[in-house]
Amino acid sequence: MTALLSRLLPASPPPSADPGALLAVDHLDLAYGQSRAVRNVSLRVAPGQVVCVVGRNGAGKTTLLKGIIGSLGPRAGRILFEGRDLTGSPPYQRARAGIGYVPQGRGIFPHLSVYENLLIGLEPVRGRLDGQLEQVFTLFPVLKEMARRTAGVLSGGQQQQLAIGRALMGRPRLLLLDEPTEGIQPSIVQQIEEVIAGLKGSLAVLLVEQFLDFALAIGDYCYVLESGQVTFEGTPGSLDTAALRSALAV
């Protein structure tokens, strides 16, 4: 699977000014009006690494991803991708730089076909189709079977596969996933876990997740958000699982 996924990536990504970090978020503050949702957050994602951000509802996880993708401007801090400062760049420029995004709730176009949804994912590569479609169909065979169906009739799990496949069509070097296991059946969760695990080494992933066992199973490093702040961080093996579960408790 790793060999297959690697063919979804650019052959020669540009060199990074900071070889240790593909993505660097430095002291980021994000707010909705007067309400600060993310406070002084810093994190790193290395090339080929799966990094998880965990926290309960309202902790600021989705807001953090919105800041990284550029749909919410920061009050303070900066965002570097491959050493390039993208803090003031609009979302489409970040996508073209190599950041893919699968939003919470999937964000598919329900009245378009599965095939048409996938083609929309080509925008970051300016419409260039060079084998991505066949590779996505190999990762998610159900999408090939339902290619001509209206996306809105798919199950929640199938829509999640479509959303991930659409993001991969743009050949990102970093994939942002917001709650990919939310509301989907265990068999699809297992398939998504296998796909994310297969991305390791060829594509970096920043995963926002509440399903702790899922995050710890595939993550190389974890950050815990509480009230918009990073309260502790570390590798899955170094973290106190009991403390993590307490942080995620409603």
Backbone hydrogen bonds in HBPLUS format (Angstrom, degrees):
<---DONOR---> <-ACCEPTOR-->    atom                        ^
c    i                          cat <-CA-CA->   ^        H-A-AA   ^      H-
h    n   atom  resd res      DA  || num        DHA   H-A  angle D-A-AA Bond
n    s   type  num  typ     dist DA aas  dist angle  dist       angle   num
A0005-LEU N   A0001-MET O   2.87 MM   4  6.16 167.3  1.89 159.8 162.4     1
A0006-SER N   A0002-THR O   2.92 MM   4  6.05 149.3  2.01 145.8 154.3     2
A0007-ARG N   A0004-LEU O   3.09 MM   3  5.50 143.1  2.23 106.8 116.7     3
A0008-LEU N   A0005-LEU O   2.94 MM   3  5.36 158.5  1.99 112.4 119.6     4
A0009-LEU N   A0006-SER O   3.18 MM   3  5.42 162.8  2.21 107.7 112.4     5
A0017-ALA N   A0082-GLU O   3.32 MM  65  6.12 155.9  2.38 107.9 108.7     6
A0021-ALA N   A0018-ASP O   3.10 MM   3  5.78 163.6  2.13 124.4 128.5     7
A0022-LEU N   A0045-VAL O   2.76 MM  23  5.74 143.5  1.90 142.5 153.8     8
A0082-GLU N   A0022-LEU O   2.71 MM  60  4.85 162.6  1.74 147.0 152.8     9
A0023-LEU N   A0045-VAL O   3.08 MM  22  5.08 162.6  2.11 143.0 148.5    10
A0045-VAL N   A0023-LEU O   2.98 MM  22  5.08 153.1  2.05 147.9 148.8    11
A0024-ALA N   A0080-LEU O   2.86 MM  56  5.01 162.2  1.89 148.8 150.7    12
A0080-LEU N   A0024-ALA O   2.83 MM  56  5.01 172.5  1.84 154.1 156.8    13
A0025-VAL N   A0043-LEU O   2.93 MM  18  5.18 176.3  1.93 159.2 160.4    14
A0043-LEU N   A0025-VAL O   2.96 MM  18  5.18 144.6  2.09 130.3 139.4    15
A0026-ASP N   A0078-ARG O   2.96 MM  52  5.35 176.0  1.96 160.8 162.2    16
A0078-ARG N   A0026-ASP O   3.07 MM  52  5.35 151.2  2.15 140.8 149.8    17
A0028-LEU N   A0041-VAL O   2.82 MM  13  4.91 169.7  1.84 135.6 132.1    18
A0041-VAL N   A0028-LEU O   3.01 MM  13  4.91 160.2  2.05 135.3 131.2    19
A0029-ASP N   A0076-ALA O   2.99 MM  47  5.00 159.4  2.04 133.1 129.6    20
A0075-ARG N   A0029-ASP O   2.83 MM  46  5.35 158.8  1.88 141.7 148.3    21
A0030-LEU N   A0038-VAL O   2.98 MM   8  4.91 155.1  2.04 128.0 133.6    22
A0037-ALA N   A0030-LEU O   2.84 MM   7  5.72 150.4  1.93 139.6 149.4    23
A0038-VAL N   A0030-LEU O   3.15 MM   8  4.91 164.2  2.17 138.5 136.7    24
A0032-TYR N   A0035-SER O   2.87 MM   3  5.23 155.7  1.93 151.1 152.1    25
A0035-SER N   A0032-TYR O   3.03 MM   3  5.23 161.6  2.06 129.7 128.6    26
A0039-ARG N   A0228-GLY O   2.76 MM 189  5.37 175.2  1.77 136.8 136.5    27
A0049-GLN N   A0046-ALA O   3.13 MM   3  5.40 156.4  2.19 138.5 135.5    28
A0201-GLY N   A0048-GLY O   2.99 MM 153  3.95 161.7  2.02 113.0 118.5    29
A0205-VAL N   A0049-GLN O   2.88 MM 156  6.31 162.4  1.91 151.5 155.2    30
A0220-ASP N   A0050-VAL O   2.69 MM 170  5.37 176.8  1.69 156.8 157.9    31
A0051-VAL N   A0205-VAL O   2.84 MM 154  6.20 166.4  1.86 165.9 165.8    32
A0207-LEU N   A0051-VAL O   2.76 MM 156  6.08 165.2  1.79 162.9 167.2    33
A0052-CYS N   A0221-TYR O   2.87 MM 169  6.29 165.0  1.89 158.4 162.2    34
A0223-TYR N   A0052-CYS O   2.80 MM 171  6.24 151.2  1.88 154.2 164.0    35
A0053-VAL N   A0207-LEU O   2.73 MM 154  6.10 154.2  1.79 158.2 161.4    36
A0209-GLU N   A0053-VAL O   3.14 MM 156  6.44 158.0  2.19 153.8 157.7    37
A0054-VAL N   A0223-TYR O   2.90 MM 169  6.33 162.2  1.94 166.8 170.1    38
A0225-LEU N   A0054-VAL O   2.87 MM 171  6.21 165.5  1.89 166.9 171.6    39
A0059-ALA N   A0056-ARG O   3.13 MM   3  5.64 144.4  2.27 143.1 140.1    40
A0228-GLY N   A0059-ALA O   2.74 MM 169  5.25 133.0  1.96 137.0 143.2    41
A0064-LEU N   A0060-GLY O   2.95 MM   4  6.08 149.6  2.04 143.9 151.6    42
A0065-LEU N   A0061-LYS O   3.21 MM   4  6.65 155.8  2.27 148.3 153.5    43
A0066-LYS N   A0062-THR O   2.96 MM   4  6.28 153.8  2.03 149.4 157.3    44
A0067-GLY N   A0063-THR O   2.95 MM   4  6.25 146.7  2.07 147.2 156.0    45
A0068-ILE N   A0064-LEU O   3.03 MM   4  6.37 150.5  2.12 146.2 154.4    46
A0069-ILE N   A0065-LEU O   2.88 MM   4  6.10 160.8  1.91 155.2 159.6    47
A0070-GLY N   A0066-LYS O   2.97 MM   4  5.93 126.0  2.27 131.8 144.7    48
A0071-SER N   A0066-LYS O   2.96 MM   5  5.23 130.0  2.22 149.8 155.7    49
A0086-LEU N   A0079-ILE O   2.84 MM   7  5.65 158.9  1.89 162.2 169.5    50
A0081-PHE N   A0084-ARG O   2.84 MM   3  5.18 159.6  1.88 145.1 148.0    51
A0084-ARG N   A0081-PHE O   2.99 MM   3  5.18 164.1  2.01 112.3 115.2    52
A0089-SER N   A0086-LEU O   2.95 MM   3  5.07 162.6  1.98 113.4 119.2    53
A0093-GLN N   A0090-PRO O   3.13 MM   3  5.61 129.1  2.40 112.0 124.0    54
A0094-ARG N   A0090-PRO O   3.30 MM   4  6.66 151.3  2.39 149.8 158.2    55
A0094-ARG N   A0091-PRO O   3.10 MM   3  5.11 118.7  2.49  95.8 111.1    56
A0095-ALA N   A0091-PRO O   2.92 MM   4  6.23 155.4  1.98 154.4 161.5    57
A0096-ARG N   A0092-TYR O   3.01 MM   4  6.21 156.9  2.06 141.6 147.6    58
A0097-ALA N   A0093-GLN O   2.90 MM   4  6.06 130.5  2.15 134.2 147.7    59
A0099-ILE N   A0094-ARG O   3.16 MM   5  5.84 152.9  2.24 142.7 145.7    60
A0098-GLY N   A0095-ALA O   3.10 MM   3  5.34 145.7  2.22 101.7 111.6    61
A0173-ARG N   A0098-GLY O   2.78 MM  75  5.10 155.7  1.84 128.6 135.2    62
A0174-LEU N   A0098-GLY O   3.02 MM  76  6.30 149.1  2.12 168.5 170.6    63
A0100-GLY N   A0174-LEU O   2.76 MM  74  6.10 168.5  1.77 167.9 170.3    64
A0176-LEU N   A0100-GLY O   2.81 MM  76  5.98 163.9  1.84 138.6 143.7    65
A0102-VAL N   A0176-LEU O   2.81 MM  74  6.09 155.0  1.88 161.4 169.7    66
A0178-ASP N   A0102-VAL O   3.06 MM  76  6.19 155.7  2.12 169.5 174.8    67
A0106-ARG N   A0103-PRO O   3.00 MM   3  5.27 143.7  2.14 133.7 131.3    68
A0107-GLY N   A0105-GLY O   2.91 MM   2  5.73 142.0  2.05  96.7  90.9    69
A0112-LEU N   A0109-PHE O   3.15 MM   3  5.64 161.9  2.19 117.0 122.7    70
A0152-GLY N   A0110-PRO O   2.92 MM  42  3.93 141.2  2.07 131.3 120.9    71
A0151-ALA N   A0112-LEU O   2.84 MM  39  6.04 176.1  1.84 156.5 156.8    72
A0117-ASN N   A0113-SER O   2.92 MM   4  6.19 156.4  1.98 151.1 157.6    73
A0114-VAL N   A0149-ARG O   2.96 MM  35  6.09 139.2  2.13 164.3 175.7    74
A0118-LEU N   A0114-VAL O   3.02 MM   4  6.34 156.2  2.08 151.5 157.6    75
A0115-TYR N   A0147-ALA O   2.88 MM  32  4.88 155.7  1.93 147.8 140.1    76
A0119-LEU N   A0115-TYR O   3.05 MM   4  6.37 154.5  2.11 148.2 155.1    77
A0120-ILE N   A0116-GLU O   3.15 MM   4  6.43 142.4  2.30 143.8 152.7    78
A0121-GLY N   A0118-LEU O   2.95 MM   3  5.32 137.5  2.14 105.8 117.6    79
A0122-LEU N   A0119-LEU O   3.02 MM   3  5.50 165.6  2.05 115.2 119.1    80
A0123-GLU N   A0120-ILE O   3.29 MM   3  6.08 172.4  2.29 124.3 125.1    81
A0125-VAL N   A0122-LEU O   2.94 MM   3  5.47 139.6  2.10 116.5 128.0    82
A0127-GLY N   A0122-LEU O   2.95 MM   5  4.72 166.7  1.97 126.6 127.6    83
A0126-ARG N   A0123-GLU O   2.86 MM   3  4.76 156.7  1.91 115.8 115.2    84
A0128-ARG N   A0125-VAL O   3.17 MM   3  5.64 163.4  2.20 114.3 119.5    85
A0135-GLN N   A0131-GLY O   3.25 MM   4  6.42 155.6  2.31 148.1 155.2    86
A0136-VAL N   A0132-GLN O   2.85 MM   4  6.10 157.9  1.90 158.9 164.2    87
A0137-PHE N   A0133-LEU O   2.99 MM   4  6.20 158.7  2.04 149.0 155.2    88
A0138-THR N   A0134-GLU O   2.99 MM   4  6.21 137.4  2.18 136.6 147.7    89
A0139-LEU N   A0135-GLN O   3.07 MM   4  6.39 150.5  2.16 143.5 150.9    90
A0140-PHE N   A0136-VAL O   2.85 MM   4  6.04 159.3  1.89 153.3 159.2    91
A0143-LEU N   A0140-PHE O   2.97 MM   3  5.79 151.0  2.06 125.6 132.4    92
A0144-LYS N   A0141-PRO O   3.05 MM   3  5.37 129.9  2.31 105.1 117.5    93
A0145-GLU N   A0141-PRO O   3.21 MM   4  6.60 158.4  2.26 151.4 157.3    94
A0146-MET N   A0142-VAL O   3.02 MM   4  6.18 142.1  2.17 140.5 150.1    95
A0147-ALA N   A0144-LYS O   3.38 MM   3  4.98 169.2  2.40 103.8 103.4    96
A0149-ARG N   A0146-MET O   2.95 MM   3  5.24 157.0  2.00 114.0 121.6    97
A0153-VAL N   A0150-THR O   3.11 MM   3  5.96 168.7  2.13 126.2 129.3    98
A0154-LEU N   A0151-ALA O   3.18 MM   3  5.62 164.2  2.20 114.7 119.6    99
A0159-GLN N   A0155-SER O   2.86 MM   4  6.12 154.7  1.93 153.5 161.0   100
A0160-GLN N   A0156-GLY O   2.99 MM   4  6.25 145.7  2.11 141.9 151.2   101
A0161-GLN N   A0157-GLY O   3.06 MM   4  6.38 153.8  2.13 144.1 150.7   102
A0162-LEU N   A0158-GLN O   2.94 MM   4  6.21 151.5  2.02 143.6 151.9   103
A0163-ALA N   A0159-GLN O   2.87 MM   4  6.15 155.1  1.93 146.6 153.0   104
A0164-ILE N   A0160-GLN O   3.02 MM   4  6.28 159.5  2.06 150.5 155.2   105
A0165-GLY N   A0161-GLN O   2.83 MM   4  6.00 164.3  1.86 149.5 154.8   106
A0166-ARG N   A0162-LEU O   2.80 MM   4  5.96 158.3  1.84 151.2 156.9   107
A0167-ALA N   A0163-ALA O   3.15 MM   4  6.36 156.6  2.21 141.2 146.7   108
A0168-LEU N   A0164-ILE O   3.00 MM   4  6.32 152.6  2.08 150.3 158.1   109
A0169-MET N   A0165-GLY O   3.10 MM   4  6.36 129.5  2.37 142.0 154.8   110
A0169-MET N   A0166-ARG O   3.19 MM   3  5.22 138.2  2.37  96.7 108.2   111
A0170-GLY N   A0167-ALA O   3.30 MM   3  5.88 154.4  2.37 111.2 117.1   112
A0171-ARG N   A0168-LEU O   3.05 MM   3  5.32 162.9  2.08 117.1 118.0   113
A0204-ALA N   A0173-ARG O   3.11 MM  31  6.18 161.3  2.15 149.9 146.2   114
A0175-LEU N   A0204-ALA O   2.87 MM  29  6.27 155.3  1.93 145.1 152.0   115
A0206-LEU N   A0175-LEU O   2.90 MM  31  6.22 161.4  1.94 151.0 155.7   116
A0177-LEU N   A0206-LEU O   2.96 MM  29  6.29 164.1  1.99 155.1 158.5   117
A0208-VAL N   A0177-LEU O   2.80 MM  31  6.06 174.3  1.80 175.9 177.9   118
A0179-GLU N   A0208-VAL O   2.80 MM  29  5.51 153.3  1.87 137.5 145.6   119
A0182-GLU N   A0179-GLU O   3.23 MM   3  5.53 166.1  2.25 114.0 118.3   120
A0188-ILE N   A0185-GLN O   3.04 MM   3  5.61 128.1  2.31 115.8 127.9   121
A0189-VAL N   A0185-GLN O   3.07 MM   4  6.38 155.6  2.13 150.9 158.5   122
A0190-GLN N   A0186-PRO O   2.95 MM   4  6.18 157.1  2.00 151.2 156.0   123
A0191-GLN N   A0187-SER O   3.17 MM   4  6.43 151.3  2.25 135.9 143.2   124
A0192-ILE N   A0188-ILE O   2.85 MM   4  6.11 161.9  1.88 154.9 159.4   125
A0193-GLU N   A0189-VAL O   2.88 MM   4  6.10 154.2  1.94 147.9 155.6   126
A0194-GLU N   A0190-GLN O   3.02 MM   4  6.29 153.5  2.10 145.3 151.8   127
A0195-VAL N   A0191-GLN O   2.99 MM   4  6.31 153.2  2.06 147.7 154.9   128
A0196-ILE N   A0192-ILE O   2.91 MM   4  6.16 167.7  1.93 155.4 158.1   129
A0197-ALA N   A0193-GLU O   2.88 MM   4  6.03 161.9  1.91 149.1 154.8   130
A0198-GLY N   A0194-GLU O   2.94 MM   4  6.08 145.0  2.06 138.1 147.7   131
A0199-LEU N   A0195-VAL O   3.09 MM   4  6.41 123.9  2.42 138.3 152.8   132
A0199-LEU N   A0196-ILE O   3.01 MM   3  5.08 139.9  2.18  98.7 110.6   133
A0200-LYS N   A0197-ALA O   3.28 MM   3  5.60 148.1  2.39 104.1 112.3   134
A0202-SER N   A0199-LEU O   2.96 MM   3  5.62 160.8  2.00 139.4 145.5   135
A0203-LEU N   A0199-LEU O   2.92 MM   4  5.27 146.4  2.04 161.8 159.2   136
A0212-LEU N   A0210-GLN O   2.93 MM   2  5.63 107.8  2.47 115.8  99.4   137
A0215-ALA N   A0211-PHE O   3.11 MM   4  6.43 162.1  2.14 154.7 160.0   138
A0216-LEU N   A0212-LEU O   2.88 MM   4  6.09 168.8  1.90 162.7 165.1   139
A0217-ALA N   A0213-ASP O   3.02 MM   4  6.00 142.1  2.17 138.4 148.2   140
A0219-GLY N   A0215-ALA O   2.84 MM   4  5.58 142.2  1.99 151.3 161.4   141
A0222-CYS N   A0234-GLY O   2.83 MM  12  5.51 160.0  1.87 147.5 153.6   142
A0234-GLY N   A0222-CYS O   3.01 MM  12  5.51 151.2  2.09 151.5 157.6   143
A0224-VAL N   A0232-PHE O   2.98 MM   8  5.58 150.4  2.07 172.6 177.3   144
A0231-THR N   A0224-VAL O   2.90 MM   7  5.84 155.4  1.96 157.2 165.3   145
A0226-GLU N   A0229-GLN O   2.85 MM   3  5.38 158.0  1.90 152.7 157.8   146
A0229-GLN N   A0226-GLU O   3.05 MM   3  5.38 163.9  2.08 113.9 119.1   147
A0238-SER N   A0235-THR O   2.94 MM   3  5.28 140.5  2.10 109.5 121.1   148
A0244-LEU N   A0240-ASP O   2.94 MM   4  6.28 151.1  2.03 150.8 160.1   149
A0245-ARG N   A0241-THR O   2.90 MM   4  6.17 161.7  1.93 152.8 156.6   150
A0246-SER N   A0242-ALA O   3.02 MM   4  6.25 148.7  2.12 142.0 150.8   151
A0247-ALA N   A0243-ALA O   2.94 MM   4  6.19 147.8  2.04 142.5 151.2   152
A0247-ALA N   A0244-LEU O   3.06 MM   3  5.03 116.1  2.49  93.2 108.9   153
A0248-LEU N   A0244-LEU O   3.03 MM   4  6.34 138.3  2.21 145.0 156.5   154
A0249-ALA N   A0245-ARG O   3.05 MM   4  6.11 115.0  2.49 134.8 149.9   155
A0249-ALA N   A0246-SER O   3.27 MM   3  5.12 149.2  2.37  94.4 103.3   156
